[in-house]
Amino acid sequence: MEWKTEKYKDIIRSGAVKPRPGVLQLMDEAREAGIKLAVCSAATKSSVILCLENLLGLERFQQLDCFLAGDDVKKKKPDPSIYLEAAKRLGKSGKNCLVVEDSVIGLQAAIGAGMACVISYTPSTKDQDFKGAKAIYPDLSNVHLRDLEAILEDNLVVS
C-alpha cells in the first residue's frame, strides 16, 4: 500500500494530472465575488494537501476558507458530517451552501447535510444515479458563478 501511495504522490507532483475543466475559473469567480470556498475530501489530509497545492496552486490553496479531509471527521461520505463541519466553520447554514460533487456518495452526503448539490461527473462516475442533484455536467468548462447562484436561489425558494 505504501508503494501505491508514493507512486500516486509522484504522479501528482509531476504535473501530469490537471484540474478538472472549469474548476479554477469557477473558484476565481467565486473568490472575486467574495464567496467563501471549502474543499471537502474523503482522502487523508496529507493526500488532500498534496493534491490541492499541485492542482490549484499554492495561492488558490491558501485562499480556501476551509478544507477538510477524511481524517477530520469521524464518519466518511455518504455521511454528511464533513459538509456539516465545513458549513459550521464557514459560518453558513446548509441551505446557503452549494456543493459540487463528482459521485453519488458525495451527492448523498450533500443532500444529507441539507445542501443543494450539482454534479460534475468523471468517466468512472458518469453512469451513477444522480437523483436529487440540482444539475449534472460532464465538466464545469461552460458553467459560471451566475449559473450556480441561480441554482442555489431556486433551491432556497423551493425549500
Backbone as CSV, one residue per row, in Angstrom:
resi,resn,N_x,N_y,N_z,CA_x,CA_y,CA_z,C_x,C_y,C_z
1,MET,0.829,-1.197,0.000,0.000,0.000,0.000,0.873,1.260,0.000
2,GLU,1.958,1.245,0.749,2.841,2.405,0.820,3.431,2.735,-0.557
3,TRP,3.811,1.701,-1.324,4.356,1.912,-2.662,3.328,2.613,-3.540
4,LYS,2.079,2.165,-3.449,0.993,2.734,-4.244,0.796,4.213,-3.891
5,THR,0.834,4.520,-2.604,0.672,5.900,-2.146,1.800,6.778,-2.660
6,GLU,3.018,6.285,-2.568,4.179,7.055,-3.048,4.114,7.277,-4.557
7,LYS,3.684,6.263,-5.295,3.553,6.387,-6.754,2.501,7.451,-7.090
8,TYR,1.392,7.417,-6.383,0.323,8.402,-6.553,0.869,9.814,-6.311
9,LYS,1.610,9.988,-5.216,2.173,11.298,-4.886,3.149,11.767,-5.958
10,ASP,3.941,10.847,-6.489,4.883,11.193,-7.567,4.133,11.689,-8.806
11,ILE,3.036,11.018,-9.135,2.234,11.406,-10.308,1.658,12.812,-10.100
12,ILE,1.125,13.085,-8.916,0.554,14.401,-8.618,1.642,15.470,-8.709
13,ARG,2.791,15.216,-8.077,3.888,16.189,-8.098,4.414,16.454,-9.500
14,SER,4.316,15.477,-10.395,4.874,15.604,-11.747,4.135,16.624,-12.607
15,GLY,2.913,16.972,-12.210,2.124,17.909,-13.010,1.339,17.216,-14.117
16,ALA,1.410,15.889,-14.178,0.702,15.137,-15.222,-0.812,15.200,-15.030
17,VAL,-1.246,15.349,-13.794,-2.676,15.439,-13.500,-3.062,16.912,-13.471
18,LYS,-4.098,17.255,-14.192,-4.563,18.647,-14.283,-5.905,18.783,-13.574
19,PRO,-6.241,20.003,-13.138,-7.569,20.214,-12.541,-8.659,19.918,-13.564
20,ARG,-9.822,19.532,-13.094,-10.963,19.299,-13.983,-11.297,20.604,-14.706
21,PRO,-11.718,20.531,-15.967,-12.031,21.744,-16.727,-13.064,22.627,-16.027
22,GLY,-12.740,23.911,-15.931,-13.654,24.896,-15.364,-13.518,25.140,-13.877
23,VAL,-12.838,24.258,-13.158,-12.756,24.384,-11.697,-12.041,25.669,-11.281
24,LEU,-10.875,25.916,-11.845,-10.104,27.102,-11.443,-10.853,28.388,-11.788
25,GLN,-11.493,28.419,-12.951,-12.276,29.587,-13.370,-13.409,29.861,-12.380
26,LEU,-14.123,28.810,-11.995,-15.220,28.976,-11.031,-14.711,29.428,-9.673
27,MET,-13.608,28.857,-9.246,-13.030,29.271,-7.958,-12.659,30.751,-7.992
28,ASP,-12.050,31.185,-9.097,-11.643,32.584,-9.219,-12.859,33.512,-9.240
29,GLU,-13.922,33.109,-9.952,-15.147,33.907,-9.991,-15.744,34.038,-8.586
30,ALA,-15.781,32.931,-7.863,-16.343,32.940,-6.507,-15.502,33.821,-5.583
31,ARG,-14.204,33.669,-5.662,-13.298,34.460,-4.810,-13.500,35.959,-5.094
32,GLU,-13.555,36.336,-6.382,-13.739,37.748,-6.762,-15.078,38.285,-6.260
33,ALA,-16.083,37.425,-6.162,-17.410,37.831,-5.688,-17.520,37.799,-4.157
34,GLY,-16.453,37.402,-3.485,-16.459,37.365,-2.023,-17.169,36.163,-1.439
35,ILE,-17.331,35.114,-2.244,-17.999,33.894,-1.781,-16.978,32.976,-1.122
36,LYS,-17.357,32.430,0.014,-16.463,31.530,0.733,-16.369,30.187,0.027
37,LEU,-15.162,29.617,0.031,-14.911,28.337,-0.643,-14.342,27.319,0.328
38,ALA,-14.828,26.092,0.209,-14.311,24.987,1.011,-14.087,23.788,0.101
39,VAL,-13.136,22.965,0.468,-12.927,21.674,-0.189,-13.091,20.609,0.877
40,CYS,-13.919,19.608,0.579,-14.180,18.505,1.500,-13.884,17.196,0.772
41,SER,-12.872,16.490,1.200,-12.470,15.252,0.542,-12.400,14.115,1.540
42,ALA,-12.754,12.928,1.080,-12.681,11.744,1.935,-11.245,11.236,2.096
43,ALA,-10.333,11.724,1.270,-8.936,11.271,1.314,-8.253,11.760,2.596
44,THR,-7.067,11.249,2.852,-6.312,11.671,4.036,-5.825,13.106,3.857
45,LYS,-5.602,13.792,4.964,-5.195,15.199,4.926,-3.916,15.394,4.116
46,SER,-2.928,14.529,4.286,-1.667,14.702,3.554,-1.886,14.572,2.049
47,SER,-2.745,13.654,1.629,-3.051,13.500,0.202,-3.825,14.702,-0.331
48,VAL,-4.771,15.202,0.468,-5.568,16.357,0.046,-4.670,17.581,-0.123
49,ILE,-3.793,17.817,0.846,-2.891,18.969,0.768,-2.020,18.864,-0.481
50,LEU,-1.455,17.701,-0.717,-0.608,17.492,-1.893,-1.385,17.787,-3.182
51,CYS,-2.587,17.230,-3.281,-3.410,17.447,-4.480,-3.769,18.918,-4.648
52,LEU,-4.243,19.539,-3.599,-4.682,20.926,-3.710,-3.535,21.866,-4.034
53,GLU,-2.400,21.684,-3.389,-1.256,22.547,-3.690,-0.816,22.404,-5.143
54,ASN,-0.853,21.175,-5.660,-0.392,20.928,-7.023,-1.446,21.230,-8.075
55,LEU,-2.715,20.952,-7.791,-3.765,21.163,-8.786,-4.300,22.596,-8.788
56,LEU,-4.409,23.200,-7.615,-4.931,24.559,-7.530,-3.815,25.597,-7.602
57,GLY,-2.635,25.206,-7.159,-1.544,26.159,-6.977,-1.567,26.643,-5.544
58,LEU,-0.407,27.022,-5.044,-0.279,27.401,-3.640,-1.162,28.596,-3.272
59,GLU,-1.223,29.591,-4.153,-2.010,30.791,-3.840,-3.496,30.467,-3.686
60,ARG,-4.077,29.736,-4.634,-5.501,29.368,-4.530,-5.732,28.477,-3.310
61,PHE,-4.826,27.552,-3.076,-4.965,26.654,-1.925,-5.016,27.470,-0.631
62,GLN,-4.126,28.422,-0.488,-4.073,29.230,0.735,-5.270,30.166,0.870
63,GLN,-5.959,30.445,-0.228,-7.136,31.315,-0.190,-8.419,30.564,0.174
64,LEU,-8.363,29.236,0.243,-9.556,28.488,0.653,-9.964,28.924,2.056
65,ASP,-11.251,29.071,2.266,-11.740,29.450,3.589,-11.786,28.253,4.526
66,CYS,-11.829,27.060,3.948,-11.899,25.836,4.747,-11.511,24.660,3.859
67,PHE,-10.762,23.740,4.407,-10.617,22.463,3.718,-10.577,21.370,4.755
68,LEU,-11.338,20.329,4.467,-11.459,19.204,5.382,-11.141,17.917,4.650
69,ALA,-10.515,17.011,5.366,-10.169,15.707,4.814,-10.881,14.626,5.617
70,GLY,-10.796,13.418,5.120,-11.457,12.287,5.766,-11.070,12.102,7.217
71,ASP,-9.814,12.447,7.558,-9.390,12.253,8.944,-9.819,13.410,9.861
72,ASP,-10.559,14.399,9.324,-11.082,15.497,10.139,-12.464,15.184,10.715
73,VAL,-13.087,14.108,10.244,-14.424,13.729,10.717,-14.443,12.252,11.102
74,LYS,-15.414,11.895,11.955,-15.495,10.504,12.422,-16.024,9.555,11.346
75,LYS,-16.991,10.049,10.548,-17.596,9.202,9.516,-17.360,9.812,8.144
76,LYS,-17.095,8.962,7.171,-16.836,9.420,5.804,-18.136,9.483,5.003
77,LYS,-18.077,10.195,3.866,-19.209,10.241,2.947,-19.634,8.815,2.624
78,PRO,-20.910,8.507,2.552,-22.061,9.388,2.373,-22.597,10.045,3.639
79,ASP,-21.959,9.829,4.780,-22.364,10.541,5.980,-22.150,12.042,5.732
80,PRO,-23.081,12.896,6.155,-22.970,14.332,5.866,-22.003,15.102,6.774
81,SER,-21.349,14.436,7.717,-20.520,15.117,8.723,-19.536,16.120,8.140
82,ILE,-18.850,15.745,7.072,-17.805,16.620,6.529,-18.409,17.922,6.000
83,TYR,-19.593,17.850,5.384,-20.236,19.062,4.877,-20.831,19.896,6.006
84,LEU,-21.367,19.250,7.015,-21.902,19.973,8.161,-20.787,20.711,8.892
85,GLU,-19.646,20.070,9.031,-18.498,20.701,9.688,-17.978,21.883,8.864
86,ALA,-17.933,21.727,7.542,-17.482,22.827,6.677,-18.422,24.028,6.814
87,ALA,-19.729,23.786,6.774,-20.704,24.872,6.915,-20.515,25.586,8.252
88,LYS,-20.308,24.811,9.295,-20.089,25.378,10.628,-18.854,26.274,10.625
89,ARG,-17.766,25.796,10.040,-16.522,26.577,10.008,-16.653,27.823,9.135
90,LEU,-17.511,27.760,8.132,-17.733,28.920,7.257,-18.768,29.885,7.829
91,GLY,-19.456,29.454,8.888,-20.496,30.286,9.481,-21.741,30.362,8.617
92,LYS,-22.038,29.282,7.909,-23.184,29.234,6.994,-24.133,28.115,7.396
93,SER,-25.412,28.273,7.037,-26.349,27.165,7.216,-26.288,26.303,5.955
94,GLY,-26.672,25.054,6.071,-26.636,24.134,4.938,-27.407,24.634,3.732
95,LYS,-28.557,25.255,3.975,-29.382,25.720,2.850,-28.712,26.840,2.063
96,ASN,-27.698,27.472,2.644,-26.972,28.549,1.963,-25.668,28.067,1.338
97,CYS,-25.503,26.755,1.258,-24.301,26.171,0.667,-24.664,25.425,-0.612
98,LEU,-23.764,25.457,-1.564,-23.903,24.683,-2.792,-22.669,23.805,-2.921
99,VAL,-22.897,22.521,-3.078,-21.818,21.549,-3.183,-21.641,21.148,-4.649
100,VAL,-20.389,21.059,-5.082,-20.065,20.500,-6.392,-19.416,19.157,-6.114
101,GLU,-20.018,18.091,-6.609,-19.545,16.730,-6.344,-19.322,15.993,-7.654
102,ASP,-18.637,14.843,-7.558,-18.422,14.027,-8.758,-18.945,12.607,-8.619
103,SER,-19.565,12.297,-7.460,-20.033,10.922,-7.255,-21.349,10.895,-6.494
104,VAL,-22.033,9.764,-6.580,-23.306,9.601,-5.879,-23.082,9.589,-4.361
105,ILE,-21.955,9.094,-3.898,-21.671,9.086,-2.457,-21.568,10.519,-1.933
106,GLY,-20.888,11.382,-2.696,-20.784,12.782,-2.312,-22.128,13.490,-2.391
107,LEU,-22.911,13.153,-3.416,-24.257,13.712,-3.558,-25.107,13.351,-2.340
108,GLN,-25.057,12.100,-1.919,-25.829,11.659,-0.754,-25.401,12.415,0.502
109,ALA,-24.106,12.671,0.637,-23.597,13.417,1.792,-24.116,14.856,1.769
110,ALA,-24.077,15.477,0.603,-24.553,16.863,0.467,-26.040,16.961,0.787
111,ILE,-26.830,16.066,0.219,-28.276,16.065,0.465,-28.550,15.817,1.952
112,GLY,-27.798,14.892,2.542,-27.947,14.610,3.967,-27.632,15.810,4.850
113,ALA,-26.784,16.705,4.338,-26.425,17.922,5.074,-27.400,19.063,4.786
114,GLY,-28.418,18.786,3.937,-29.398,19.801,3.601,-28.886,20.824,2.598
115,MET,-27.903,20.421,1.798,-27.284,21.335,0.837,-27.673,20.974,-0.592
116,ALA,-27.823,22.004,-1.417,-28.029,21.785,-2.848,-26.722,21.243,-3.419
117,CYS,-26.828,20.379,-4.423,-25.629,19.768,-4.990,-25.734,19.691,-6.503
118,VAL,-24.650,20.067,-7.169,-24.534,19.860,-8.609,-23.435,18.834,-8.828
119,ILE,-23.573,18.081,-9.887,-22.623,17.019,-10.205,-21.807,17.398,-11.433
120,SER,-20.518,17.199,-11.314,-19.610,17.243,-12.457,-18.961,15.861,-12.473
121,TYR,-19.544,14.963,-13.258,-19.129,13.554,-13.198,-17.792,13.316,-13.887
122,THR,-17.207,12.195,-13.543,-15.943,11.753,-14.142,-16.240,10.533,-15.011
123,PRO,-15.276,10.094,-15.823,-15.515,8.872,-16.605,-15.917,7.677,-15.729
124,SER,-15.378,7.606,-14.515,-15.701,6.467,-13.655,-17.021,6.625,-12.906
125,THR,-17.589,7.835,-12.868,-18.863,8.021,-12.149,-20.024,8.387,-13.067
126,LYS,-19.784,8.512,-14.372,-20.813,9.028,-15.290,-22.099,8.204,-15.319
127,ASP,-22.028,6.918,-14.998,-23.217,6.067,-15.059,-23.944,5.929,-13.719
128,GLN,-23.500,6.664,-12.710,-24.160,6.594,-11.407,-25.512,7.317,-11.462
129,ASP,-26.393,6.977,-10.534,-27.719,7.582,-10.457,-27.642,8.845,-9.602
130,PHE,-27.694,9.993,-10.253,-27.543,11.265,-9.561,-28.894,11.897,-9.203
131,LYS,-29.850,11.061,-8.835,-31.174,11.545,-8.434,-31.021,12.493,-7.241
132,GLY,-31.626,13.651,-7.360,-31.551,14.645,-6.294,-30.564,15.766,-6.595
133,ALA,-29.715,15.574,-7.608,-28.779,16.642,-7.985,-29.565,17.778,-8.635
134,LYS,-29.148,18.994,-8.388,-29.818,20.173,-8.963,-29.416,20.383,-10.419
135,ALA,-28.252,19.880,-10.806,-27.782,19.947,-12.192,-26.679,18.904,-12.346
136,ILE,-26.499,18.430,-13.576,-25.473,17.423,-13.870,-24.688,17.892,-15.090
137,TYR,-23.367,17.977,-14.936,-22.497,18.455,-16.003,-21.382,17.445,-16.267
138,PRO,-20.946,17.332,-17.538,-19.791,16.474,-17.832,-18.490,17.097,-17.288
139,ASP,-18.434,18.431,-17.262,-17.354,19.172,-16.625,-17.870,20.586,-16.386
140,LEU,-17.038,21.455,-15.851,-17.503,22.786,-15.472,-17.019,23.877,-16.425
141,SER,-16.513,23.489,-17.594,-15.928,24.468,-18.506,-16.929,25.499,-19.017
142,ASN,-18.205,25.149,-19.076,-19.227,26.098,-19.536,-20.159,26.542,-18.417
143,VAL,-19.724,26.329,-17.188,-20.525,26.705,-16.018,-19.875,27.927,-15.375
144,HIS,-20.706,28.915,-15.061,-20.196,30.132,-14.442,-20.864,30.352,-13.095
145,LEU,-20.298,31.235,-12.321,-20.817,31.511,-10.989,-22.301,31.874,-11.030
146,ARG,-22.711,32.671,-12.014,-24.124,33.070,-12.097,-25.040,31.850,-12.256
147,ASP,-24.558,30.812,-12.953,-25.350,29.584,-13.114,-25.559,28.904,-11.763
148,LEU,-24.494,28.822,-10.983,-24.585,28.167,-9.675,-25.400,29.009,-8.697
149,GLU,-25.258,30.330,-8.779,-26.058,31.207,-7.916,-27.549,31.044,-8.221
150,ALA,-27.901,30.907,-9.490,-29.309,30.715,-9.872,-29.841,29.395,-9.311
151,ILE,-29.020,28.341,-9.348,-29.420,27.041,-8.796,-29.653,27.159,-7.299
152,LEU,-28.753,27.840,-6.606,-28.896,27.996,-5.162,-30.133,28.840,-4.825
153,GLU,-30.366,29.904,-5.569,-31.557,30.740,-5.341,-32.831,29.945,-5.557
154,ASP,-32.888,29.150,-6.620,-34.055,28.300,-6.877,-34.275,27.330,-5.728
155,ASN,-33.193,26.794,-5.197,-33.274,25.845,-4.101,-33.824,26.545,-2.847
156,LEU,-33.408,27.766,-2.588,-33.897,28.498,-1.411,-35.373,28.801,-1.529
157,VAL,-35.836,29.139,-2.747,-37.259,29.435,-2.960,-38.097,28.181,-2.761
158,VAL,-37.630,27.046,-3.290,-38.374,25.790,-3.183,-38.448,25.317,-1.736
159,SER,-37.342,25.391,-1.018,-37.350,24.887,0.361,-37.881,25.949,1.296
